[in-house]
Each structure stands twice: as C-alpha cells, then as structure tokens.
Amino acid sequence: ILTGSFLYLFFLLPTRCDYALTYRRLIWVERVETLRLLRKSTLDVSTTLTAIESDADMMTIYVTALKNGISGIPKMIAMHHLVRFFVDERVKKEDSLLKLVMKYLSLCSTEIKEEILKFDRVNSFNEIVFYEKVPNGRRDIMQLN
C-alpha cells in the first residue's frame, strides 16, 4: 500500500510548475491514473501550488483534464493553474498562448467554465473554495461567457 508521504514525494511534488516539464507532462497525459491515487486527507495540496504555470502544453493538458471530468486533487491543481494564469498580473500572457487556452476552454461545459470563473483557492483542508459570485472583472479577463 502506498502511503501519503510516498505519493506526495513521487506524484504530487513533480506536478509543481518548478519541476521538470517532461515529467509533469508524462504524469498528466500518460499516467493520469497515478494522480487519482492521491487522497485529500493525506496531503496539503495548497503548499504545492506556489509557482504559476505558463507552459502552453501544460495549460491545454489542464483544460483537457477538466473537460474529461478529472476530479479530486488533479482538479484542484488544474483549476488553480488555469485561474492564476488569467488573473495573476505577474504572468506574461502571450497572445498565442491566450488564444490557445481560450480555444480549449471554449470546448468545456458551461458548468466547468463557471467553476473556473468562481474559483478562489484550495484551502488547508484540501477543499476548493469558490466565490459566491464571479469577482468583478474576472469574466472580462478570462473572456468566458
């Protein structure tokens, strides 16, 4: 049986943006089932969500994972990075990357788009915290209708 600390070291930490891109792609595309092994009760996900993702492939992988119904910890990671990409002023949003992410997001359901718009953070209990209403200006920034 895999323990929480083992999973944390070998699966969750390498999904951080400051880890090797090749490994992160491998986990999210070819071994996404390993991410499903992560349990909310054994990890503090919020501590791994410090870096901001800006790689085009990873951004489209996150959107695709959400579109395909990923849940739990992988959903938290994907939503965090997508929202931070749009709302964090430190992120340089190249037009080509922005258009690519928007193209993928346009294929998502209305429910997923609303969750992304209302996403606030992952708290220390590993729960997604949503705003009651979409924050002012966020719909315009994210260009989601």
C-alpha positions in Angstrom: 0.0 0.0 0.0 1.3 3.4 -0.9 1.4 5.9 1.9 0.6 9.6 1.7 4.2 10.7 2.0 5.3 8.3 -0.7 2.6 9.7 -3.0 3.5 13.2 -2.1 7.1 12.8 -3.0 6.7 10.9 -6.2 3.5 12.1 -7.7 2.3 15.4 -6.3 5.6 17.3 -5.9 6.6 16.6 -9.6 3.3 18.2 -10.7 4.6 21.5 -9.4 5.5 24.1 -12.0 9.0 24.3 -10.9 9.7 20.6 -11.6 10.7 19.1 -14.9 8.2 19.8 -17.6 8.8 16.4 -19.3 7.9 14.5 -16.1 4.8 16.7 -15.5 3.6 16.0 -19.0 4.1 12.3 -18.5 2.1 12.3 -15.3 -0.8 14.4 -16.7 -1.1 12.7 -20.1 0.2 9.1 -19.9 -0.1 8.3 -16.2 -3.0 10.5 -15.1 -4.3 7.4 -13.2 -1.5 7.9 -10.7 -2.9 11.3 -9.8 -6.2 9.7 -9.0 -4.4 7.7 -6.3 -3.8 10.9 -4.3 -6.1 11.3 -1.3 -7.2 14.6 0.1 -6.7 13.6 3.7 -3.0 12.7 3.3 -1.7 15.8 1.6 -1.7 19.6 1.9 -2.2 20.4 -1.7 -2.2 24.2 -1.1 1.5 24.1 -0.2 2.5 22.8 -3.7 0.6 25.5 -5.6 3.1 28.3 -5.4 4.6 28.5 -8.9 2.5 29.8 -11.7 2.2 27.7 -14.8 2.8 29.3 -18.2 3.7 26.3 -20.4 1.3 26.0 -23.4 1.2 22.2 -23.4 0.5 22.0 -19.6 -2.2 24.7 -19.9 -4.0 22.7 -22.6 -3.5 19.5 -20.6 -5.2 21.1 -17.6 -8.2 22.2 -19.6 -8.5 18.8 -21.3 -8.3 17.1 -17.9 -11.2 19.3 -16.6 -13.2 18.8 -19.8 -12.8 15.0 -19.4 -14.1 15.1 -15.8 -11.0 14.8 -13.7 -11.8 15.3 -10.0 -10.2 15.5 -6.6 -6.6 16.7 -6.3 -5.9 16.8 -10.0 -8.9 19.0 -10.5 -7.6 21.4 -7.8 -4.2 21.6 -9.4 -5.7 22.2 -12.9 -8.2 24.8 -11.7 -5.5 26.6 -9.7 -3.1 26.9 -12.5 -5.7 28.0 -15.1 -7.2 30.7 -12.9 -3.8 32.0 -11.8 -2.7 32.2 -15.5 -5.6 34.5 -16.2 -5.8 36.7 -13.1 -2.2 36.9 -11.8 -0.6 40.1 -13.1 2.9 38.5 -13.0 2.0 36.1 -15.8 3.1 37.3 -19.2 0.2 36.3 -21.4 1.4 35.9 -24.9 -1.4 36.3 -27.5 -0.8 32.9 -29.0 -0.9 31.1 -25.6 -4.0 33.1 -24.5 -5.8 32.2 -27.8 -4.8 28.5 -27.4 -6.1 28.3 -23.9 -9.3 30.1 -24.8 -9.8 27.7 -27.7 -9.6 24.7 -25.4 -11.8 26.4 -22.8 -14.5 27.1 -25.3 -14.9 23.3 -25.7 -15.7 22.9 -22.0 -19.2 22.8 -20.5 -20.8 25.8 -19.0 -20.5 24.2 -15.6 -16.7 23.9 -15.8 -16.4 27.5 -17.1 -18.5 28.8 -14.1 -16.3 26.8 -11.7 -13.2 28.3 -13.2 -14.7 31.8 -13.0 -15.7 31.4 -9.4 -12.5 29.5 -8.2 -10.9 31.2 -5.3 -8.3 28.8 -3.9 -7.5 25.4 -2.4 -7.7 25.7 1.4 -5.6 23.9 4.0 -8.4 21.2 4.2 -7.8 20.4 0.5 -11.2 21.8 -0.5 -11.8 24.0 -3.4 -13.1 27.4 -2.2 -15.4 29.2 -4.7 -16.6 32.8 -4.6 -20.4 33.1 -4.3 -20.4 35.3 -7.4 -17.9 35.8 -10.2 -15.5 38.5 -9.0 -15.8 41.9 -10.7 -13.8 42.0 -14.0 -12.9 38.3 -14.0 -15.4 37.3 -16.7 -13.8 40.0 -18.9 -10.2 39.0 -18.1 -10.9 35.3 -18.7 -13.2 36.0 -21.7 -15.6 33.3 -20.6 -19.3 33.7 -21.3 
